[in-house]
Amino acid sequence: MDKQTNAILNQKYVTKASTFRPKFNAEKVYQTLIDILREKFKDKLNRNGTKGIILTDKYRHIVGQIACWYANDERFLGDLRKGILLRGGVGTGKTKILEALQETINKVEGRIILLIHTRDLQDLYMNQDREEIERHRTRNLEFIDDLGVENVEVKYFGNVIEPFNDIFDYRYRHGLQTVITTNLPPSEIKETYGDRIASRFRETLNDLILDGEDLRK
């Protein structure tokens, strides 16, 4: 393990490993995540004109924490029993990290974790695709991308439905872990989804903030 990886992962112990998930080698998970992210960004130009973005220490720290969380490693600076809320500005790479974690889980466990965008989740409810809705409600681990860009309410034959609230409420009540990305700060989450959802976010999600410039520019 190189010194940089060691510095990123070697944080103080905060929580004990969760008994609900297996443990993995956090260093290998971290390196896999970084390698996948480099591949995803390989066509991006740096300011100096070279290919591939420069992964800052802050970015690497967030990736390291997500690696520790998934690996069920006690160096995670949060609660390993909870899911993750990854939030930050537009274009900071939140979706890329979620996709990289998705691929990493497949490499480490051979397990496929599906990722759904909130607009696609909205469409499932508008089309009343009950089989797919049930899959997203009941998965042990669910990835939901870009919370806040969808319509909070949809109508189906005159009935008002709140797709995300319905999914998250079910998962909350059944103790299922969820990983969510969003551009919204806590105040806007509360304003958009209500006090109950905001309170349950605090109870069940580790809040990770990914600051930085828009990588899409």
N, C-alpha and C positions, 0 to 999 in steps of 0.2 A: 504494500500500500504506500503511495507516495505521500510526501509531507502535506501537500495541499488537501488531499482527500482526508487525511488524518485530522487536520486542523478543522475542517468543515464538520466532520462527524463526531469528533471528540468533545462533546459538550457534557455539562454536568448531568447526572442522572436525576430525573424528575419523577417519572412514573414507572411502576413495575410493568413488565410485559403483560399484555392481555392474555387471558386464558381462553379467549374466544377465537384466536387466530394462531396459526403456526409461526415459528420464528425462521427467519432467513438471514443470510449473511449480508449485512447492511452495506459493506464496502462493495461487494459484487453488484448489489442492486443499484447503488449510486453510480458505479462506473457504467453499468448497462444503460441507465437513464441518460447519463451524459453523452454516451456514444450515440444513442438514438436521437437525442436532441441535436447533436452536431450534424447528423445525417439530414434531419428535417430542415436545418437552416443552411445547408451546404450551398444553396443557390443564392443566398442572400449576400448582397455586397456590403462590405464594411465601408466606413468613411474614407479609408485610404485606397479603396478600389479593389481590395482582395476579396475573395469569396469566403463566405461563412461568417456568422456574427461572433463577436467576442463575448463569451459568457463571463459576466462580471462576478465578483466575489459575492455580492448580494444575491444574484441569481443562483449561483452555486449553493449558497447557504439554504435557500428555499428548496432546491432540488435535494440537497442532503437531508433536510428535515422530512421531506416526503419519502425519501428512501428509508429513513429510520422508522417512519410511521408504518410503511408497508411491510418492512422487515420485522416489525414488532420488536424493535430495538429500544432499550431503555434510555438511549441517548436522545430520543425524541423529546423536544421541549414542550410537551403538552400532555394530553391524556390519550393513551393508546386505545382506550375503549371507545373513543369518539371518532366520528368521521372528520372530513376536512372541508372548510370553506376557503377556497383560494381566490382572493380578490385583489384587484388592482386596476390601473388605468387601461384604456383601450390599446391593444396591440403589444402588450408587455410579454406575451408568450404563455398565458395561462392555459389556453386550449392545447398548445403544443406540449406542455408539460403533462396535461391529462392524457393526451394521445400516447406520449412516451411511456407513461405509467401503465397504460392499457397494454402496450406492446411488451413492456417489461414483465408484467404478470403472466403474459402468454409464454414468454421465454423461460421464466423461472418455474412456473407451475404447469404450463400447458393448458391454462384455463383462459377462456375467452370472456372478457368483461366488455359488454357493449356500452357504448357512449351515446347518449341521446341529447340533442340540442333542444332547448326549451320550446322552440317553435315547432319542432317535430312532435314533441310531447303534446303540445296544444292541438296539433292536427289529429293525433290519436283520439283525443276526446271529441273533437268536432265530428270525426267519422265513426265514433263509438266502436273503436276496435278493442273490444273488451278483452280479448286474449292477450294482445300486446300490452294493454294497460295493466293487466294482472301480472304480467312478467316483470314490468318495471316496478310495480308496487312490492313484489315479494322476493326479488333477488337479494341474496346475502350482501352483495356490494353493488351499488348503483352509481354510475357516473352521469351527472347532469351538467351540461355546458351552457354558459352564457345566460344565467338567470337574470331576468330584468328586461330582455328584449322582446319577450312574448306578450300576448294579451293576458292579463291576469284572469279575466273572465271570458268564457265563450258561451254561446247559447246553442242549445240543442232542443229543437221542437218547443221553444219557449222556456225551457229550463236553463237557469244560469249555473254554470259549472266553473270551478276554479281548478284547472288541471294540476298545476304545481302543488298547491295547497293540499289537494286530495292525495297526491302521491306521497308528499312528505309527511302528512299527518299519519297515513297508514304506516309508513316506515318508522316513524317516531314511536307509535304505539306498540310496534312489534320488535323494537330494539335492533333494527337493521341499519348497517352503516351506509352512509351516503357521502360522496365527494362531489362538491359543487364549485363551479367557477362563476364569477360575477364581476361586473364593473361597478356595482353599487356599493356605497359605504353603508355602514349599519343604520344610519338615520333614514336613508332611502329604502332600505329593506323593510324597516318598520313601517314607513309611510305607505309603501306599495303593497305589502303582504299582511300587514296587521301586527298587533302586539303579540298575539299568540305564536305566530310563526317566528317572529324575531326572538322571543323568549326561548323557543325550542331550538333555534339556531345556537344560542349561547349555551344551552344545556348539552347539546349533542354534537357540536362541530368545533374543531380546532380552527381558530381564525389565523390564516397565514396571509401576509400582505406582500405582494410582488410589485414593488415600485420600479420605476425606470422609464426610459423613453419608449416611444412607439416603435417597435421593431419592424413595422410594415413600411415605414417611411424610407 
